[in-house]
Amino acid sequence: MALRLEQKKAIVAEVSEVAAKAHSAIAAEYRGLTVPEMTELRKKARESQVYLRVVKNTLARRALEGTDYACMNDKLVGPLLYAFSLEEPGSAARVIKEFLKEHEHLQPKLVAVGGKVYGPEELERLASLPTKEQAISMLMGVMKAPVEKLVRTLAEPHAKLVRTLAAVRDQKQAA
């Protein structure tokens, strides 16, 4: 079924709006996936706050113009599925990576972050980025470490004195 001009404009506007807010984008070839598999992928994407859409490449090129992902335009070839991370930079990559474990028909083609396009080999690196909660906990651990070390250092002379007195006591009791 052919799309009318109004429908095409709506699709371009929707994808452009999402791309403007997205942290990262992935284009993957979906040739060979069945309808139930695509439905499963869309469900996982919704659960992870990932915008997933199959769009004609000509419409995608128009939608990506003026966004950080315009760098992808030259390499949009074949039937592609577009995944945009809305909450965290690595969320779309994690969804695609998990789906790839069970379905070999989905082939990542492009990964784009911060206005730069990378090959599919960077999917693993992007998927391994920590989530927001993990990053905050790592930061708090780094910030807390000097204070903990200071407290241990200040407490050590007293603890050493107590251990020395206990050793003298044990030595006198043994004699």
Summary of the structure (lengths in Angstrom):
residues: 175
radius of gyration: 26.6
end to end distance: 99.1
largest distance: 100.5
contacts: 487
relative contact order: 0.14
helix: 62%
strand: 15%
